[in-house]
Amino acid sequence: MELIERAEELIKTATWRFAKTYANTWPHEYIVAEEQPEAFKVLSQAVAQLGTEGRFFKQPRIYWIHKNYKYWQIQNILNREPLKGYTPEEKMRYLQNPYKKGDL
């Protein structure tokens, strides 16, 4: 199975946690390597192999843009945010229940 196909499967089945701390400044979702090792491994590989260099302020980062999301890794955390951003309703829903599976 190709990397993109496997990544897409895991994106749909992973439980994404909304980053409540950054809800108003830099809203995004994430998974933790120790909690979801297979999803973290495959998605990290996708970022490393298919991503392109970008910047977060002055820090260089590798971002993988896939479908409606941007993915990136920081240590044992795999992050993502929708390219369109979150609506106020989505932010409120995720603040009330920060765990979800799949896409928006």
N, C-alpha and C positions, 0 to 999 in steps of 0.2 A: 504494500500500500504506500502511495506517495505521501510525502511529508504534509502537503497541504490538505489532502483528504483526511489524514489522521488528525491533524490540527483542528479541522472543521468539526469532526466528531467530538473531540474533547471540548471544544468551545461550547458545543450544545449541551454537553453533559456535566461540565464543571459547575460547581457552586461558586458563583462570583459574590464577593463581599464588597458592599459599597463603603468607600472610605469616608466615614462620617466626619472625621476630623477636618477633612478638606472640602466638605460639602459646599461651602460658600466661596472658597478661593480657587481650588483646583479639583473639581469633582471627578472621581474615577472609581473603578472597581479593581479588585485584585484577587489573586489566589496565592496561597502560601505553599512553598515546596513541601514542607513536612506534613501538611494536611492533604495535599493532592499531588503526590509525587509524579504520577504518570502524566497528568495534564501539564504540570510545571515543566517537566523534562521536554516533552514534545513541543510545547509552545515556546519555550526558551530556544530550542533548536530552530524553530521557524523564524523567530526574531533574528537570531544570529546569522542564519543562512539566507534569508529572504529580505531582511530589513535593509534600510538605508540610513546613513548617518544624518543626524539632526542635532538640534541643540535645545536644551532646557535652560534658558538664560545663557550662562557661559559654559555650562557643562555639556560635553559631547554625549550623545545617547544614540543608540541604534533603535530605530522605530520600524515596525512592520505594519504597513497599512494594508488591511485585508477587509474587503467588503465595507461595512460601515464603521469600522473601529480602527484605532491606532493602539498597538501593543508595544510594551517595552518592559525590560527586566531591570530590577535593582536588587542585587544580592539574591536573597531567597524569595523575592516577591515578583510575581508576574502581573503587571498592571495593564489596564486597558481603559480607553474612554471612547465614547461614540464621537464620530467626526462632527456630527451635527450639534453636539452638546446635550445637556439634559434640560428638559422643560422644568419649570417650577413644580409641576405636579409629580413628575418623575422623582425629583429630589425629595419631595415630601414623602412619597411612597417608600423610597429606599431608606430614608432616615427612620421611618417607622418599622421597616422590615429590611435590614441591610443584606440579607442573603437571597440569592435567586439563581436559577439555572438558565443557561442559554443566553439568547440575545434579548434586547428590549422588545 
